[in-house]
Amino acid sequence: MIATRTGRPAGDLAVRVEAGVLNTALRIGVEDWALRSDAAGPSFAETVTRALRMIGGVGDTAG
């Protein structure tokens, strides 16, 4: 998806690193939500969205 949207080859190092960052942010967001003891806290979608926003600048640099 990253390669397609940016027009870069899928094997490009920057594409692979960005995919890894995205995967990690999703995993940590899910873990954070799952381990939370406060059921009244942010929803699953809000938690994952927040994690993704934290990496929003990934890929903005020339590379």
Gaussian input, Z-matrix of N, CA and C with variables (Angstrom, degrees):
# hf/3-21g

backbone

0 1
 N
 C     1     B1
 C     2     B2     1     A1
 N     3     B3     2     A2     1     D1
 C     4     B4     3     A3     2     D2
 C     5     B5     4     A4     3     D3
 N     6     B6     5     A5     4     D4
 C     7     B7     6     A6     5     D5
 C     8     B8     7     A7     6     D6
 N     9     B9     8     A8     7     D7
 C    10    B10     9     A9     8     D8
 C    11    B11    10    A10     9     D9
 N    12    B12    11    A11    10    D10
 C    13    B13    12    A12    11    D11
 C    14    B14    13    A13    12    D12
 N    15    B15    14    A14    13    D13
 C    16    B16    15    A15    14    D14
 C    17    B17    16    A16    15    D15
 N    18    B18    17    A17    16    D16
 C    19    B19    18    A18    17    D17
 C    20    B20    19    A19    18    D18
 N    21    B21    20    A20    19    D19
 C    22    B22    21    A21    20    D20
 C    23    B23    22    A22    21    D21
 N    24    B24    23    A23    22    D22
 C    25    B25    24    A24    23    D23
 C    26    B26    25    A25    24    D24
 N    27    B27    26    A26    25    D25
 C    28    B28    27    A27    26    D26
 C    29    B29    28    A28    27    D27
 N    30    B30    29    A29    28    D28
 C    31    B31    30    A30    29    D29
 C    32    B32    31    A31    30    D30
 N    33    B33    32    A32    31    D31
 C    34    B34    33    A33    32    D32
 C    35    B35    34    A34    33    D33
 N    36    B36    35    A35    34    D34
 C    37    B37    36    A36    35    D35
 C    38    B38    37    A37    36    D36
 N    39    B39    38    A38    37    D37
 C    40    B40    39    A39    38    D38
 C    41    B41    40    A40    39    D39
 N    42    B42    41    A41    40    D40
 C    43    B43    42    A42    41    D41
 C    44    B44    43    A43    42    D42
 N    45    B45    44    A44    43    D43
 C    46    B46    45    A45    44    D44
 C    47    B47    46    A46    45    D45
 N    48    B48    47    A47    46    D46
 C    49    B49    48    A48    47    D47
 C    50    B50    49    A49    48    D48
 N    51    B51    50    A50    49    D49
 C    52    B52    51    A51    50    D50
 C    53    B53    52    A52    51    D51
 N    54    B54    53    A53    52    D52
 C    55    B55    54    A54    53    D53
 C    56    B56    55    A55    54    D54
 N    57    B57    56    A56    55    D55
 C    58    B58    57    A57    56    D56
 C    59    B59    58    A58    57    D57
 N    60    B60    59    A59    58    D58
 C    61    B61    60    A60    59    D59
 C    62    B62    61    A61    60    D60
 N    63    B63    62    A62    61    D61
 C    64    B64    63    A63    62    D62
 C    65    B65    64    A64    63    D63
 N    66    B66    65    A65    64    D64
 C    67    B67    66    A66    65    D65
 C    68    B68    67    A67    66    D66
 N    69    B69    68    A68    67    D67
 C    70    B70    69    A69    68    D68
 C    71    B71    70    A70    69    D69
 N    72    B72    71    A71    70    D70
 C    73    B73    72    A72    71    D71
 C    74    B74    73    A73    72    D72
 N    75    B75    74    A74    73    D73
 C    76    B76    75    A75    74    D74
 C    77    B77    76    A76    75    D75
 N    78    B78    77    A77    76    D76
 C    79    B79    78    A78    77    D77
 C    80    B80    79    A79    78    D78
 N    81    B81    80    A80    79    D79
 C    82    B82    81    A81    80    D80
 C    83    B83    82    A82    81    D81
 N    84    B84    83    A83    82    D82
 C    85    B85    84    A84    83    D83
 C    86    B86    85    A85    84    D84
 N    87    B87    86    A86    85    D85
 C    88    B88    87    A87    86    D86
 C    89    B89    88    A88    87    D87
 N    90    B90    89    A89    88    D88
 C    91    B91    90    A90    89    D89
 C    92    B92    91    A91    90    D90
 N    93    B93    92    A92    91    D91
 C    94    B94    93    A93    92    D92
 C    95    B95    94    A94    93    D93
 N    96    B96    95    A95    94    D94
 C    97    B97    96    A96    95    D95
 C    98    B98    97    A97    96    D96
 N    99    B99    98    A98    97    D97
 C   100   B100    99    A99    98    D98
 C   101   B101   100   A100    99    D99
 N   102   B102   101   A101   100   D100
 C   103   B103   102   A102   101   D101
 C   104   B104   103   A103   102   D102
 N   105   B105   104   A104   103   D103
 C   106   B106   105   A105   104   D104
 C   107   B107   106   A106   105   D105
 N   108   B108   107   A107   106   D106
 C   109   B109   108   A108   107   D107
 C   110   B110   109   A109   108   D108
 N   111   B111   110   A110   109   D109
 C   112   B112   111   A111   110   D110
 C   113   B113   112   A112   111   D111
 N   114   B114   113   A113   112   D112
 C   115   B115   114   A114   113   D113
 C   116   B116   115   A115   114   D114
 N   117   B117   116   A116   115   D115
 C   118   B118   117   A117   116   D116
 C   119   B119   118   A118   117   D117
 N   120   B120   119   A119   118   D118
 C   121   B121   120   A120   119   D119
 C   122   B122   121   A121   120   D120
 N   123   B123   122   A122   121   D121
 C   124   B124   123   A123   122   D122
 C   125   B125   124   A124   123   D123
 N   126   B126   125   A125   124   D124
 C   127   B127   126   A126   125   D125
 C   128   B128   127   A127   126   D126
 N   129   B129   128   A128   127   D127
 C   130   B130   129   A129   128   D128
 C   131   B131   130   A130   129   D129
 N   132   B132   131   A131   130   D130
 C   133   B133   132   A132   131   D131
 C   134   B134   133   A133   132   D132
 N   135   B135   134   A134   133   D133
 C   136   B136   135   A135   134   D134
 C   137   B137   136   A136   135   D135
 N   138   B138   137   A137   136   D136
 C   139   B139   138   A138   137   D137
 C   140   B140   139   A139   138   D138
 N   141   B141   140   A140   139   D139
 C   142   B142   141   A141   140   D140
 C   143   B143   142   A142   141   D141
 N   144   B144   143   A143   142   D142
 C   145   B145   144   A144   143   D143
 C   146   B146   145   A145   144   D144
 N   147   B147   146   A146   145   D145
 C   148   B148   147   A147   146   D146
 C   149   B149   148   A148   147   D147
 N   150   B150   149   A149   148   D148
 C   151   B151   150   A150   149   D149
 C   152   B152   151   A151   150   D150
 N   153   B153   152   A152   151   D151
 C   154   B154   153   A153   152   D152
 C   155   B155   154   A154   153   D153
 N   156   B156   155   A155   154   D154
 C   157   B157   156   A156   155   D155
 C   158   B158   157   A157   156   D156
 N   159   B159   158   A158   157   D157
 C   160   B160   159   A159   158   D158
 C   161   B161   160   A160   159   D159
 N   162   B162   161   A161   160   D160
 C   163   B163   162   A162   161   D161
 C   164   B164   163   A163   162   D162
 N   165   B165   164   A164   163   D163
 C   166   B166   165   A165   164   D164
 C   167   B167   166   A166   165   D165
 N   168   B168   167   A167   166   D166
 C   169   B169   168   A168   167   D167
 C   170   B170   169   A169   168   D168
 N   171   B171   170   A170   169   D169
 C   172   B172   171   A171   170   D170
 C   173   B173   172   A172   171   D171
 N   174   B174   173   A173   172   D172
 C   175   B175   174   A174   173   D173
 C   176   B176   175   A175   174   D174
 N   177   B177   176   A176   175   D175
 C   178   B178   177   A177   176   D176
 C   179   B179   178   A178   177   D177
 N   180   B180   179   A179   178   D178
 C   181   B181   180   A180   179   D179
 C   182   B182   181   A181   180   D180
 N   183   B183   182   A182   181   D181
 C   184   B184   183   A183   182   D182
 C   185   B185   184   A184   183   D183
 N   186   B186   185   A185   184   D184
 C   187   B187   186   A186   185   D185
 C   188   B188   187   A187   186   D186

   B1=1.4340
   B2=1.5357
   B3=1.3054
   B4=1.4654
   B5=1.5258
   B6=1.3201
   B7=1.4621
   B8=1.5261
   B9=1.3042
   B10=1.4582
   B11=1.5198
   B12=1.3114
   B13=1.4712
   B14=1.5235
   B15=1.3334
   B16=1.4599
   B17=1.5213
   B18=1.3226
   B19=1.4553
   B20=1.5185
   B21=1.3306
   B22=1.4649
   B23=1.5206
   B24=1.3274
   B25=1.4672
   B26=1.5313
   B27=1.3113
   B28=1.4671
   B29=1.5226
   B30=1.3119
   B31=1.4525
   B32=1.5258
   B33=1.3229
   B34=1.4603
   B35=1.5280
   B36=1.3162
   B37=1.4652
   B38=1.5238
   B39=1.3214
   B40=1.4686
   B41=1.5282
   B42=1.3168
   B43=1.4684
   B44=1.5187
   B45=1.3183
   B46=1.4609
   B47=1.5197
   B48=1.3408
   B49=1.4669
   B50=1.5291
   B51=1.3321
   B52=1.4646
   B53=1.5328
   B54=1.3278
   B55=1.4653
   B56=1.5248
   B57=1.3200
   B58=1.4578
   B59=1.5158
   B60=1.3195
   B61=1.4646
   B62=1.5244
   B63=1.3177
   B64=1.4614
   B65=1.5228
   B66=1.3195
   B67=1.4609
   B68=1.5250
   B69=1.3178
   B70=1.4601
   B71=1.5247
   B72=1.3314
   B73=1.4684
   B74=1.5318
   B75=1.3251
   B76=1.4643
   B77=1.5249
   B78=1.3260
   B79=1.4725
   B80=1.5204
   B81=1.3161
   B82=1.4588
   B83=1.5325
   B84=1.3278
   B85=1.4609
   B86=1.5195
   B87=1.3190
   B88=1.4735
   B89=1.5306
   B90=1.3304
   B91=1.4626
   B92=1.5265
   B93=1.3228
   B94=1.4588
   B95=1.5227
   B96=1.3218
   B97=1.4659
   B98=1.5337
   B99=1.3240
   B100=1.4690
   B101=1.5269
   B102=1.3040
   B103=1.4626
   B104=1.5244
   B105=1.3048
   B106=1.4662
   B107=1.5229
   B108=1.3059
   B109=1.4679
   B110=1.5189
   B111=1.3367
   B112=1.4617
   B113=1.5296
   B114=1.3096
   B115=1.4619
   B116=1.5199
   B117=1.3120
   B118=1.4602
   B119=1.5266
   B120=1.3318
   B121=1.4628
   B122=1.5140
   B123=1.3199
   B124=1.4626
   B125=1.5353
   B126=1.3152
   B127=1.4636
   B128=1.5281
   B129=1.3203
   B130=1.4600
   B131=1.5293
   B132=1.3264
   B133=1.4674
   B134=1.5262
   B135=1.3188
   B136=1.4671
   B137=1.5259
   B138=1.3188
   B139=1.4572
   B140=1.5231
   B141=1.3273
   B142=1.4620
   B143=1.5364
   B144=1.3169
   B145=1.4647
   B146=1.5200
   B147=1.3148
   B148=1.4731
   B149=1.5250
   B150=1.3262
   B151=1.4664
   B152=1.5344
   B153=1.3221
   B154=1.4618
   B155=1.5234
   B156=1.3143
   B157=1.4633
   B158=1.5237
   B159=1.3152
   B160=1.4568
   B161=1.5224
   B162=1.3188
   B163=1.4637
   B164=1.5211
   B165=1.2997
   B166=1.4651
   B167=1.5081
   B168=1.3104
   B169=1.4437
   B170=1.5242
   B171=1.3144
   B172=1.4614
   B173=1.5221
   B174=1.3027
   B175=1.4581
   B176=1.5146
   B177=1.3387
   B178=1.4505
   B179=1.5295
   B180=1.3178
   B181=1.4595
   B182=1.5110
   B183=1.2947
   B184=1.4728
   B185=1.5274
   B186=1.3157
   B187=1.4090
   B188=1.4281
   A1=109.40
   A2=117.48
   A3=120.63
   A4=109.89
   A5=116.76
   A6=120.20
   A7=111.00
   A8=117.40
   A9=121.64
   A10=111.26
   A11=116.46
   A12=120.54
   A13=113.35
   A14=117.09
   A15=119.97
   A16=112.86
   A17=116.68
   A18=120.30
   A19=113.86
   A20=116.33
   A21=120.71
   A22=109.79
   A23=117.55
   A24=120.07
   A25=111.01
   A26=115.71
   A27=120.95
   A28=112.07
   A29=118.18
   A30=121.60
   A31=113.63
   A32=117.67
   A33=122.38
   A34=109.62
   A35=116.67
   A36=120.78
   A37=111.36
   A38=117.54
   A39=120.61
   A40=111.22
   A41=117.60
   A42=121.44
   A43=109.86
   A44=117.01
   A45=120.44
   A46=111.82
   A47=117.03
   A48=119.94
   A49=109.87
   A50=117.44
   A51=120.71
   A52=111.30
   A53=116.87
   A54=120.21
   A55=110.92
   A56=116.82
   A57=120.61
   A58=112.35
   A59=116.68
   A60=121.46
   A61=109.78
   A62=116.54
   A63=121.01
   A64=110.96
   A65=116.63
   A66=121.25
   A67=111.29
   A68=116.41
   A69=120.55
   A70=111.34
   A71=117.54
   A72=120.75
   A73=110.66
   A74=117.07
   A75=120.10
   A76=110.84
   A77=116.52
   A78=120.44
   A79=111.13
   A80=117.14
   A81=120.26
   A82=110.52
   A83=117.56
   A84=120.48
   A85=111.94
   A86=115.99
   A87=120.89
   A88=110.32
   A89=116.72
   A90=120.07
   A91=111.31
   A92=116.39
   A93=120.49
   A94=110.52
   A95=115.71
   A96=120.69
   A97=110.71
   A98=116.38
   A99=120.73
   A100=112.64
   A101=117.33
   A102=120.88
   A103=113.15
   A104=117.03
   A105=120.55
   A106=109.96
   A107=116.75
   A108=120.23
   A109=111.64
   A110=117.13
   A111=121.58
   A112=109.84
   A113=117.36
   A114=121.35
   A115=112.37
   A116=117.11
   A117=120.44
   A118=111.60
   A119=117.61
   A120=121.44
   A121=111.86
   A122=116.66
   A123=121.51
   A124=111.32
   A125=114.92
   A126=120.57
   A127=110.08
   A128=115.50
   A129=121.75
   A130=109.89
   A131=117.12
   A132=121.36
   A133=111.48
   A134=117.17
   A135=120.41
   A136=111.18
   A137=116.53
   A138=120.77
   A139=111.00
   A140=117.05
   A141=120.67
   A142=110.27
   A143=117.34
   A144=120.84
   A145=110.67
   A146=116.68
   A147=120.87
   A148=110.61
   A149=116.75
   A150=120.55
   A151=110.56
   A152=117.07
   A153=120.43
   A154=111.73
   A155=117.22
   A156=120.30
   A157=111.75
   A158=116.34
   A159=120.10
   A160=111.78
   A161=117.46
   A162=120.71
   A163=111.03
   A164=117.43
   A165=122.50
   A166=115.01
   A167=118.36
   A168=120.86
   A169=114.39
   A170=117.86
   A171=121.22
   A172=108.74
   A173=116.27
   A174=121.48
   A175=113.02
   A176=118.08
   A177=120.59
   A178=112.76
   A179=116.14
   A180=119.20
   A181=110.24
   A182=116.49
   A183=120.60
   A184=107.91
   A185=114.40
   A186=111.40
   A187=119.29
   D1=-44.37
   D2=-179.91
   D3=-63.48
   D4=-46.05
   D5=179.65
   D6=-61.66
   D7=-44.97
   D8=-179.64
   D9=-61.77
   D10=-45.65
   D11=-177.01
   D12=-71.19
   D13=-25.19
   D14=-177.86
   D15=-103.48
   D16=-8.20
   D17=179.92
   D18=75.67
   D19=15.63
   D20=178.89
   D21=-100.07
   D22=157.49
   D23=177.21
   D24=-67.40
   D25=145.93
   D26=-177.84
   D27=-61.48
   D28=-28.54
   D29=-178.77
   D30=-84.44
   D31=-1.84
   D32=179.78
   D33=-60.13
   D34=136.60
   D35=-177.74
   D36=-57.18
   D37=-45.53
   D38=-178.59
   D39=-61.53
   D40=-39.42
   D41=178.18
   D42=-63.61
   D43=-44.22
   D44=-179.24
   D45=-66.58
   D46=-38.93
   D47=178.27
   D48=-66.56
   D49=-43.93
   D50=178.29
   D51=-61.05
   D52=-39.65
   D53=177.20
   D54=-63.71
   D55=-38.82
   D56=177.59
   D57=-65.25
   D58=-40.81
   D59=178.16
   D60=-64.15
   D61=-44.85
   D62=178.31
   D63=-60.16
   D64=-47.01
   D65=179.62
   D66=-60.08
   D67=-43.43
   D68=-179.65
   D69=-65.55
   D70=-42.92
   D71=178.50
   D72=-60.87
   D73=-42.24
   D74=177.91
   D75=-63.08
   D76=-45.79
   D77=-178.98
   D78=-61.86
   D79=-45.99
   D80=-178.30
   D81=-67.34
   D82=-38.26
   D83=176.35
   D84=-60.27
   D85=-44.44
   D86=178.57
   D87=-64.65
   D88=-44.69
   D89=179.27
   D90=-62.02
   D91=-42.71
   D92=179.90
   D93=-59.41
   D94=-45.47
   D95=179.78
   D96=-64.80
   D97=-45.11
   D98=-176.05
   D99=-67.16
   D100=-32.28
   D101=-176.43
   D102=-90.09
   D103=-5.11
   D104=-177.98
   D105=-69.18
   D106=133.80
   D107=178.90
   D108=-89.45
   D109=-14.21
   D110=-177.92
   D111=-90.46
   D112=99.12
   D113=-179.17
   D114=-65.65
   D115=-18.44
   D116=-179.40
   D117=-88.44
   D118=1.98
   D119=-179.28
   D120=-72.59
   D121=-169.38
   D122=-179.48
   D123=-57.95
   D124=149.26
   D125=179.20
   D126=-69.08
   D127=169.82
   D128=176.49
   D129=-56.36
   D130=-50.01
   D131=-178.44
   D132=-61.29
   D133=-41.50
   D134=179.01
   D135=-64.53
   D136=-39.59
   D137=-179.18
   D138=-66.24
   D139=-46.88
   D140=-179.37
   D141=-67.53
   D142=-39.96
   D143=177.43
   D144=-60.74
   D145=-41.83
   D146=178.11
   D147=-61.30
   D148=-43.91
   D149=178.92
   D150=-61.78
   D151=-41.26
   D152=180.00
   D153=-68.17
   D154=-36.22
   D155=177.90
   D156=-64.95
   D157=-28.87
   D158=179.16
   D159=-65.68
   D160=-23.51
   D161=179.43
   D162=-108.97
   D163=15.43
   D164=-176.64
   D165=-52.93
   D166=-28.44
   D167=-178.63
   D168=-84.05
   D169=-4.33
   D170=-179.04
   D171=-62.03
   D172=130.78
   D173=178.25
   D174=92.18
   D175=-3.33
   D176=-179.55
   D177=-79.90
   D178=-14.36
   D179=-179.19
   D180=-90.72
   D181=148.68
   D182=177.74
   D183=-68.25
   D184=143.21
   D185=-174.99
   D186=-149.30

